[in-house]
Amino acid sequence: MTKYYSWQVLQDIRRGMNYNAEHELCNRHKLLGHGVNRATKKYIVDTDTILFVRQMFDE
């Protein structure tokens, strides 16, 4: 019983994470130079840090 429950929870988590990735929603991982709009749960560009990130990758 416990083994099946653990497997089912794992499958539910993976399904949810794949859905979020396909629909460009936040997966609880903050991207460098981006923030999260709490209403839509989508990533938005963080204007305070995006210049630093661009400079970092250019160098």
Residue pairs with C-beta under 8 A, 6 or more apart in sequence:
17 27
19 25
20 26
20 27
21 27
24 42
24 43
25 41
25 42
26 36
26 41
26 42
26 43
30 36
31 43
32 49
32 53
33 45
33 46
33 49
33 50
33 52
33 53
33 54
34 43
34 44
34 45
34 46
35 43
35 44
35 45
35 46
36 42
36 43
36 44
37 43
37 44
